[in-house]
């Protein structure tokens, strides 16, 4: 009887843990809370440290900005913005999101996130999530590449699952039709306009040949896909051999005019049949999307305002907060179970809502 009494606290803790895990698995009925200045009390220099790491990387290679923006997008569209894209090991076995074709070998910026995380850990151990660092780094990249300033609500927790198949299911491929794009973004509670706005990120960065190869080659026969300028197709064929594969280390700028500048040139290229991907051209041929393209081509300030707002909304997709998830010590691997239990933020302890929420 005495032994049963001594075991009661352990059982109670276990039941609380099970209940918390069950809560994290349920769809949120209320909006999980992120807020600007989340780390003001616990790690006031967190955002500055991330900004320094991004700026140092950008000074070495301006192209890293595009990589970090894409990293945030690819994170949020698979399991929400939980840094699952950073995991190099799947705790349940099998391949991770990083191994999936949309991410490997094209996704980059992992080293910048690791550098930022190391700096933050030195200053504020076990406090700032990798998911928030990814969101901050994307924001800082947008500022450096496009002189766009906006604030990022924070408070995300890091997930413990990363599956290759989920990346394949959730990330829209460059072969997407207008309907495919609309459906993929709607599944994340993003509108058609927000999809067109976020597609403007293709104004920076580079692409591997495999993403557009079937627009310029049919086997070994040269072709020009509908909506692709013949002269542009000829340039791309000169760069990309017909036998290029997923790992062929040849890339081209997605915006040949200003590949490292976040501007509205992407929208100006589409009517000239210079959208690199089939999915880019879909924005031109769909009437409703084409009207948005024309508007953003004519007004860069408007596009940048909408882009910042869409990035903030995207950053809220299915976030984990409170006691859900964890704050990883190393962004590429989950914490040992004992460490994850200890990492309960002061915000959660103060009674903040917790759970998993869709973007709103």
Buried (B, 14 or more C-beta within 10 A) or exposed (E): EEEEEEEEEEEEEEEEEEEBEEBBEEEBEEBBBBEEEBBEEBBEBBBEBBBBBBEEBBEEEBBBBBBBBBBBBBBBBBBBBBBBBBBBEBEEEEBBBBBBBBBBEBBBBBEBBBBBBBBBBEBBEBBBBBBBBBBBBBBBBBBBBBEBEBEBBBBBBBBBBBBBEBBBEBBBBBBBBBEBBBEBBEEBBBEBBBBBBBBBBBBBBBBBBBBBBBBBBEEEEEBBBEBBBEEBBEBBBEEBBBEBEEEBEEBBBBBEEBBBBBBBBBBBBBEEBBBBBBBBBBBBBBEEBBEBBBBBBEBBEEBBBBBBEBBBBBBBBBBBBBBBBBBBBBBBEBBEEEBBBEBBBEBBEEEBBBBBBBBE
